[in-house]
Amino acid sequence: MRLESAQYRGALAVATRLRDLGHVAYFAGGCVRDLLLGVAPHDFDVATAATPDEVMAAFPRTEAVGAHFGVVLVIEVVDEERVATEVATFRNDGAYSDGRRPDAVRFSMDAREDVLRRDFTVNGMLLDALAFEQGDRIVDCVLDYVGGLTDLELGLVRAIGEPERRFAEDKLRMLRAVRFAARLGFAIEPRTMAAMKAQAAGIGQVSAERVREELTKILTEGGARRGFELLDESGLLREVLPEVARMKGVEQPPQYHPEGDVWVHTLMLLEHLPRGASATLAWGMLLHDVGKPATFTPPDPARVGDRIRFNGHVEVGVAVAREILNRLRFSNEDAAQILELIKHHMQFGDVMKMKQSTLKRFLRLPRFDEHLALHRADVLSSNKNLELYEYARKHLEELGEEQIRPELLVTGADLIAAGYRPGPAFKAMLEAAEDAQLEGTVATREDALRLIAENFGKGRG
């Protein structure tokens, strides 16, 4: 594989410089794994025997992002692009009393000692980048002290050393195991999975922000369905998203949902999430039916032909989702979009019956492409009838921005100029004028003001 990215060349320059100064330096972690899998990495990390002080002295621009833990960012400009390479000093970690990070670290000259404190075997390999750049076979350039090459061949995510110890050190590693297995299409090695099941309740020690970021990566890096199946199998799902775990076993009317219960339906939606999807679309798909468990109503045996119902599940779903998003510390902007996706996902059922004004307002919802994508996945995961999706998509394309969001014929200033006093009625007046404009029944300011006068009375000049 020939690598030309600025990130690769920047990291190679860092490793070369450290070698020239007499320090051992290798590429480390996920970039080595990805190179062995034939995937071009996005980022390259360097591990070295040089201390943080020696690293900072070797380069003109550095940032000590975690010098206490031996981590320094080396900043370079490659082809006018700013490249930041993370350089970590070989180390041996002390105790992890908070289940997050070591209380103290001891820097080391031994690459093997450094690898043994890392998380998973497939992430624990080192690469002699200079030999690789000179054309040696990549497998001949790898230092593998933990059996990572074998596990890569077997398709296994295996904790380095004792799984119980690795997860006790950093609880977030349990979610990372799920993410790597889902993204790579690997299995989790049985002892590693057993340790995850035993320690799943400990994930509560991890900050909400770190949990949110890891769950978002599980959703958006590929293999989202597999990721959530593994979350469920490991017991982590009921700890981090109990509201989603409650979807299991909640039946749905088979005439609308032949695929099965709410959990199965949601997993099928996640299959339609493309790698690299936005976080808001991903969470919208995951939570779109989160209100169904609380609103499940079985058929009434006294009513012939009655079916399972979920009356009010959208409103309940918005409320439940808001609690989840607040708990996981989502930004206001992302939370607002996710809630909008949940709030409007059932409106597609009425799209062919909407007035032009209602349809245009629907189509101009912010990031409507995500509403379309959610509805398409929802349909493909149930009755597979894309008629409503195609209707909305066609009208979105044919109407265009000018018809969906026309410049308003009447504003509040126009109403004041026409003699109306500002007050609660202004909103209704402006909405009536805009409705008529969107319906095409008025085309000028004068026509719109005349309509307002007919419906609300004339202004008092």
C-alpha positions as CSV (number, residue, x, y, z in Angstrom):
1,M,0.0,0.0,0.0
2,R,1.4,3.4,-1.0
3,L,0.6,6.1,1.4
4,E,0.7,9.8,0.4
5,S,-1.4,11.5,3.0
6,A,0.0,14.5,4.9
7,Q,-0.8,12.7,8.2
8,Y,1.4,9.7,7.1
9,R,4.3,11.9,5.9
10,G,4.1,14.0,9.1
11,A,4.2,11.0,11.4
12,L,7.0,9.4,9.3
13,A,9.0,12.7,9.6
14,V,8.5,12.6,13.4
15,A,9.7,9.0,13.7
16,T,12.7,9.7,11.4
17,R,13.7,12.7,13.5
18,L,13.5,10.8,16.7
19,R,15.5,7.9,15.2
20,D,18.2,10.3,14.0
21,L,18.5,11.6,17.5
22,G,19.1,8.1,18.8
23,H,15.7,7.3,20.1
24,V,13.7,4.2,19.4
25,A,10.4,5.2,17.6
26,Y,7.6,3.2,16.0
27,F,4.1,3.7,14.7
28,A,1.7,2.3,17.2
29,G,-1.9,1.3,17.8
30,G,-4.8,1.5,15.4
31,C,-2.8,2.7,12.4
32,V,-0.7,-0.5,12.5
33,R,-3.9,-2.6,12.6
34,D,-5.5,-0.7,9.7
35,L,-2.4,-1.0,7.6
36,L,-2.3,-4.7,8.1
37,L,-6.0,-4.9,7.1
38,G,-5.2,-2.9,3.9
39,V,-7.1,0.2,5.1
40,A,-5.5,3.6,4.9
41,P,-5.5,5.1,8.4
42,H,-6.7,8.6,9.1
43,D,-4.3,9.1,12.0
44,F,-0.8,7.9,12.8
45,D,0.5,7.7,16.4
46,V,4.2,7.3,17.3
47,A,5.5,5.5,20.4
48,T,9.0,6.2,21.5
49,A,11.6,5.7,24.2
50,A,12.2,9.5,24.2
51,T,10.9,11.3,27.3
52,P,8.3,14.1,26.8
53,D,11.0,16.6,27.5
54,E,13.2,15.1,24.8
55,V,10.3,15.0,22.3
56,M,9.5,18.7,22.9
57,A,13.2,19.6,22.6
58,A,13.4,17.8,19.2
59,F,10.7,19.8,17.4
60,P,10.0,23.5,17.2
61,R,6.2,23.3,17.7
62,T,4.8,20.9,20.3
63,E,1.8,20.8,22.7
64,A,2.1,18.9,26.0
65,V,-1.5,17.6,25.9
66,G,-0.7,14.9,28.4
67,A,3.0,15.2,29.4
68,H,2.2,13.6,32.8
69,F,1.2,10.5,30.9
70,G,3.9,10.9,28.3
71,V,1.8,12.3,25.5
72,V,3.0,15.2,23.3
73,L,1.5,16.6,20.1
74,V,4.1,17.4,17.5
75,I,2.8,20.1,15.1
76,E,4.1,20.3,11.5
77,V,3.0,21.8,8.2
78,V,3.0,19.3,5.3
79,D,2.1,20.7,1.9
80,E,0.5,23.7,3.6
81,E,-1.6,21.4,5.8
82,R,-1.3,21.5,9.6
83,V,-0.6,18.0,10.8
84,A,-0.6,17.0,14.5
85,T,1.1,13.7,15.4
86,E,0.6,12.2,18.8
87,V,3.8,11.0,20.3
88,A,3.7,8.8,23.4
89,T,6.6,7.8,25.6
90,F,6.9,4.1,26.4
91,R,5.5,3.7,29.9
92,N,4.3,1.3,32.6
93,D,1.1,2.4,34.3
94,G,0.5,2.3,38.0
95,A,-2.9,1.6,39.7
96,Y,-6.2,2.9,38.2
97,S,-8.2,3.9,41.3
98,D,-10.9,5.8,39.3
99,G,-11.4,3.2,36.6
100,R,-10.4,5.8,34.0
101,R,-6.7,6.7,34.1
102,P,-3.6,5.6,35.9
103,D,-2.8,7.4,39.2
104,A,0.9,7.5,38.1
105,V,3.0,6.3,35.2
106,R,6.7,5.3,35.0
107,F,8.4,6.0,31.7
108,S,10.2,3.1,30.1
109,M,12.8,2.3,27.5
110,D,11.2,-1.1,26.8
111,A,8.7,-1.2,23.9
112,R,7.3,-4.6,25.1
113,E,6.5,-3.2,28.6
114,D,4.6,-0.3,26.9
115,V,2.6,-2.7,24.7
116,L,1.5,-4.9,27.7
117,R,-0.4,-2.1,29.3
118,R,-2.5,-1.4,26.2
119,D,-6.1,-2.5,25.6
120,F,-6.5,-5.2,22.8
121,T,-4.1,-7.4,20.9
122,V,-5.1,-6.0,17.5
123,N,-4.2,-2.5,18.8
124,G,-1.0,-3.6,20.5
125,M,1.3,-4.0,17.6
126,L,4.2,-1.7,16.7
127,L,5.5,-0.9,13.2
128,D,9.0,0.0,12.1
129,A,7.8,2.8,9.9
130,L,11.2,3.5,8.3
131,A,11.6,-0.1,7.2
132,F,8.1,-0.1,5.9
133,E,8.7,3.1,3.9
134,Q,11.8,1.5,2.4
135,G,9.7,-1.2,0.9
136,D,10.0,-4.1,3.3
137,R,6.9,-6.3,3.6
138,I,4.6,-4.9,6.3
139,V,4.4,-8.1,8.3
140,D,8.2,-8.1,8.5
141,C,8.2,-4.6,9.9
142,V,5.8,-5.4,12.8
143,L,6.8,-6.0,16.4
144,D,4.1,-8.2,17.9
145,Y,4.5,-9.1,21.6
146,V,0.9,-10.0,22.3
147,G,-0.4,-12.2,19.4
148,G,-2.1,-9.3,17.5
149,L,-1.2,-10.8,14.1
150,T,-2.9,-14.1,15.0
151,D,-6.0,-12.4,16.4
152,L,-6.2,-10.2,13.3
153,E,-6.1,-13.3,11.2
154,L,-8.8,-15.0,13.4
155,G,-11.0,-11.9,13.5
156,L,-10.9,-11.6,17.3
157,V,-11.0,-8.7,19.7
158,R,-9.0,-10.0,22.7
159,A,-7.9,-8.1,25.8
160,I,-4.1,-8.0,26.3
161,G,-3.2,-10.1,29.4
162,E,-6.0,-10.5,32.0
163,P,-9.3,-9.1,30.6
164,E,-10.6,-8.4,34.1
165,R,-7.6,-6.3,34.9
166,R,-7.7,-4.4,31.6
167,F,-11.4,-3.4,32.1
168,A,-10.9,-2.7,35.8
169,E,-8.2,-0.2,34.8
170,D,-10.4,1.7,32.3
171,K,-14.1,0.8,32.1
172,L,-14.5,2.6,28.8
173,R,-12.5,-0.3,27.2
174,M,-15.7,-2.4,27.3
175,L,-17.4,0.0,24.9
176,R,-14.3,0.2,22.8
177,A,-14.2,-3.6,22.5
178,V,-17.8,-3.5,21.1
179,R,-16.9,-0.7,18.7
180,F,-13.8,-2.5,17.3
181,A,-15.7,-5.8,16.9
182,A,-18.6,-4.1,15.2
183,R,-16.5,-1.9,12.9
184,L,-14.1,-4.6,11.9
185,G,-16.7,-7.4,11.7
186,F,-14.8,-9.4,14.4
187,A,-15.9,-11.5,17.3
188,I,-15.1,-10.7,20.9
189,E,-12.9,-13.4,22.4
190,P,-14.9,-15.5,25.0
191,R,-12.8,-14.6,28.1
192,T,-12.9,-11.0,27.1
193,M,-16.7,-11.1,26.7
194,A,-17.0,-12.9,30.0
195,A,-15.1,-10.1,31.8
196,M,-17.3,-7.5,30.1
197,K,-20.4,-9.3,31.4
198,A,-19.0,-9.4,34.9
199,Q,-18.0,-5.7,34.9
200,A,-20.8,-4.2,32.8
201,A,-22.3,-2.4,35.8
202,G,-19.0,-0.5,36.3
203,I,-19.5,1.5,33.1
204,G,-21.3,3.9,35.3
205,Q,-18.0,5.2,36.6
206,V,-17.2,6.6,33.1
207,S,-18.2,10.2,32.4
208,A,-21.4,10.7,30.3
209,E,-19.4,12.6,27.6
210,R,-17.0,9.6,27.1
211,V,-19.9,7.2,27.0
212,R,-21.7,9.4,24.4
213,E,-18.7,9.6,22.2
214,E,-18.1,5.9,22.2
215,L,-21.8,5.1,21.5
216,T,-21.8,7.6,18.7
217,K,-18.7,5.9,17.2
218,I,-20.4,2.5,17.4
219,L,-23.4,4.0,15.5
220,T,-21.4,5.8,12.8
221,E,-18.2,3.9,12.2
222,G,-19.9,0.9,10.5
223,G,-21.6,-2.2,11.8
224,A,-24.1,-0.4,14.0
225,R,-26.5,-3.3,14.2
226,R,-23.7,-5.7,15.3
227,G,-22.5,-3.1,17.8
228,F,-25.9,-2.9,19.5
229,E,-26.3,-6.7,19.5
230,L,-22.9,-6.9,21.3
231,L,-24.0,-4.2,23.7
232,D,-27.0,-6.3,24.5
233,E,-25.1,-9.5,24.8
234,S,-22.5,-8.0,27.1
235,G,-25.0,-6.4,29.5
236,L,-23.7,-2.9,28.7
237,L,-26.9,-1.9,26.9
238,R,-29.1,-2.0,30.0
239,E,-26.5,0.1,31.8
240,V,-25.9,2.9,29.3
241,L,-29.3,2.9,27.5
242,P,-31.9,1.1,29.6
243,E,-34.7,2.9,27.6
244,V,-33.4,1.1,24.4
245,A,-33.1,-2.2,26.2
246,R,-36.8,-2.0,27.1
247,M,-37.6,-2.3,23.4
248,K,-36.9,-6.0,23.5
249,G,-40.0,-8.1,23.4
250,V,-42.4,-5.2,22.8
251,E,-44.6,-6.7,20.1
252,Q,-45.9,-4.7,17.1
253,P,-49.0,-5.2,14.8
254,P,-47.8,-7.7,12.3
255,Q,-49.8,-6.1,9.4
256,Y,-47.5,-3.0,9.7
257,H,-44.4,-4.6,11.2
258,P,-44.0,-8.2,10.0
259,E,-40.3,-8.0,11.0
260,G,-41.0,-8.4,14.7
261,D,-40.8,-6.4,17.9
262,V,-39.6,-2.9,18.4
263,W,-36.0,-4.1,19.2
264,V,-35.7,-6.1,16.0
265,H,-37.2,-3.2,14.0
266,T,-34.7,-0.8,15.5
267,L,-31.8,-3.2,14.8
268,M,-32.9,-3.4,11.2
269,L,-32.9,0.4,10.9
270,L,-29.4,0.5,12.1
271,E,-28.4,-1.8,9.2
272,H,-29.3,1.1,6.9
273,L,-27.0,3.5,8.6
274,P,-24.1,4.2,6.3
275,R,-20.5,4.3,7.6
276,G,-19.8,8.0,8.3
277,A,-23.5,9.0,8.9
278,S,-24.1,12.1,11.0
279,A,-24.5,11.6,14.7
280,T,-27.9,13.2,14.6
281,L,-29.3,10.8,12.0
282,A,-27.8,7.8,13.8
283,W,-29.3,8.8,17.2
284,G,-32.6,9.7,15.5
285,M,-32.8,6.2,14.0
286,L,-31.9,4.5,17.3
287,L,-34.4,6.5,19.3
288,H,-37.3,7.1,16.8
289,D,-39.5,4.5,18.5
290,V,-38.2,4.8,22.1
291,G,-41.7,5.9,23.2
292,K,-43.3,2.6,22.2
293,P,-42.5,0.4,25.3
294,A,-44.3,2.9,27.5
295,T,-47.3,3.3,25.2
296,F,-47.9,-0.4,24.3
297,T,-51.6,-1.1,24.2
298,P,-52.7,-4.7,23.5
299,P,-55.7,-5.5,21.2
300,D,-59.1,-5.1,22.9
301,P,-60.7,-8.6,22.7
302,A,-64.1,-6.9,22.7
303,R,-63.4,-5.1,19.5
304,V,-63.3,-7.3,16.4
305,G,-60.1,-6.8,14.4
306,D,-58.5,-4.5,16.9
307,R,-54.7,-4.4,16.9
308,I,-51.7,-3.5,19.0
309,R,-51.5,0.3,19.3
310,F,-48.9,2.8,20.6
311,N,-51.1,5.9,21.1
312,G,-49.0,9.0,21.8
313,H,-45.7,7.2,21.3
314,V,-44.2,10.1,19.4
315,E,-44.8,12.6,22.2
316,V,-43.6,10.1,24.8
317,G,-40.6,9.3,22.7
318,V,-39.6,12.9,22.4
319,A,-39.8,13.2,26.2
320,V,-37.8,10.0,26.8
321,A,-35.2,10.9,24.2
322,R,-34.8,14.3,25.8
323,E,-33.9,12.7,29.1
324,I,-31.4,10.4,27.3
325,L,-29.8,13.3,25.5
326,N,-29.6,15.4,28.6
327,R,-28.0,12.6,30.5
328,L,-25.4,12.0,27.9
329,R,-24.6,15.7,27.7
330,F,-25.5,16.3,24.0
331,S,-25.0,19.8,22.6
332,N,-28.2,21.8,22.4
333,E,-27.9,21.9,18.6
334,D,-27.5,18.1,18.2
335,A,-30.2,17.3,20.7
336,A,-32.7,19.7,18.9
337,Q,-32.2,17.9,15.6
338,I,-32.5,14.4,17.1
339,L,-35.7,15.4,18.8
340,E,-37.1,16.9,15.6
341,L,-36.4,13.6,13.8
342,I,-38.4,11.7,16.4
343,K,-41.2,14.3,16.5
344,H,-41.8,14.3,12.8
345,H,-41.1,10.7,11.8
346,M,-44.8,9.8,11.7
347,Q,-45.8,12.8,9.6
348,F,-44.8,11.0,6.4
349,G,-48.0,9.0,6.8
350,D,-50.0,12.1,5.9
351,V,-47.7,13.6,3.3
352,M,-50.0,12.8,0.3
353,K,-53.0,14.4,2.1
354,M,-51.3,17.6,3.1
355,K,-52.3,21.0,1.8
356,Q,-49.5,22.7,-0.2
357,S,-48.8,25.0,2.6
358,T,-48.5,22.2,5.1
359,L,-46.3,20.1,2.7
360,K,-44.0,23.0,2.0
361,R,-43.5,23.7,5.7
362,F,-42.8,20.0,6.3
363,L,-40.3,19.9,3.5
364,R,-38.4,22.9,4.8
365,L,-37.6,21.4,8.2
366,P,-33.9,21.9,8.9
367,R,-31.8,19.1,7.5
368,F,-34.8,17.5,5.8
369,D,-32.4,15.0,4.1
370,E,-32.1,13.3,7.5
371,H,-35.9,13.1,7.9
372,L,-36.0,11.4,4.5
373,A,-33.2,9.0,5.3
374,L,-34.9,8.0,8.6
375,H,-38.3,7.5,6.9
376,R,-36.7,5.4,4.2
377,A,-34.9,3.2,6.7
378,D,-38.1,2.9,8.8
379,V,-40.1,1.7,5.8
380,L,-37.4,-0.7,4.5
381,S,-37.3,-2.2,8.0
382,S,-41.1,-2.8,8.1
383,N,-43.6,-2.9,5.1
384,K,-41.0,-1.8,2.5
385,N,-43.5,0.5,0.8
386,L,-41.5,3.5,-0.4
387,E,-44.5,5.4,-2.0
388,L,-44.6,8.1,0.7
389,Y,-40.8,8.5,0.6
390,E,-40.8,8.9,-3.2
391,Y,-43.7,11.4,-3.0
392,A,-41.8,13.6,-0.5
393,R,-38.5,13.3,-2.3
394,K,-40.1,14.1,-5.7
395,H,-41.9,17.2,-4.4
396,L,-38.7,18.4,-2.6
397,E,-36.8,18.3,-5.9
398,E,-39.6,19.7,-8.0
399,L,-40.7,22.6,-5.8
400,G,-37.2,23.8,-5.1
401,E,-36.0,26.3,-2.5
402,E,-37.8,29.4,-3.9
403,Q,-41.2,27.7,-3.6
404,I,-40.6,26.0,-0.2
405,R,-39.0,29.1,1.4
406,P,-40.3,32.1,-0.6
407,E,-39.6,35.6,0.5
408,L,-42.5,36.6,2.7
409,L,-45.1,39.0,1.1
410,V,-46.1,40.4,4.5
411,T,-44.0,41.1,7.6
412,G,-44.8,42.6,11.0
413,A,-43.5,45.9,9.8
414,D,-46.1,45.8,6.9
415,L,-48.9,45.1,9.5
416,I,-47.8,48.1,11.6
417,A,-47.7,50.3,8.5
418,A,-51.2,49.1,7.6
419,G,-52.4,50.3,11.0
420,Y,-52.5,47.1,13.1
421,R,-51.3,47.3,16.7
422,P,-48.6,44.7,17.6
423,G,-50.1,41.9,19.8
424,P,-50.9,38.2,20.0
425,A,-53.0,38.4,16.8
426,F,-49.9,39.3,14.7
427,K,-48.7,35.6,14.7
428,A,-52.1,34.4,13.3
429,M,-52.2,37.2,10.7
430,L,-48.7,36.4,9.5
431,E,-49.4,32.7,9.4
432,A,-52.6,33.2,7.4
433,A,-50.8,35.4,4.9
434,E,-47.9,32.9,4.5
435,D,-50.4,29.9,4.2
436,A,-52.1,31.7,1.3
437,Q,-48.8,32.5,-0.3
438,L,-47.6,28.9,0.0
439,E,-51.0,27.7,-1.4
440,G,-50.6,30.1,-4.3
441,T,-53.8,32.0,-3.6
442,V,-52.0,35.4,-3.1
443,A,-49.1,36.7,-5.1
444,T,-48.6,40.3,-3.9
445,R,-48.3,42.2,-0.7
446,E,-51.5,44.0,-1.5
447,D,-53.4,40.7,-2.0
448,A,-52.0,39.4,1.3
449,L,-53.0,42.5,3.2
450,R,-56.5,42.3,1.7
451,L,-56.8,38.7,2.9
452,I,-55.8,39.7,6.4
453,A,-58.3,42.6,6.4
454,E,-61.1,40.2,5.3
455,N,-60.2,37.7,8.1
456,F,-59.1,39.9,10.9
457,G,-60.6,43.3,10.2
458,K,-59.0,46.4,8.9
459,G,-56.2,48.1,10.7
460,R,-56.9,51.3,12.6
461,G,-54.7,53.8,10.8
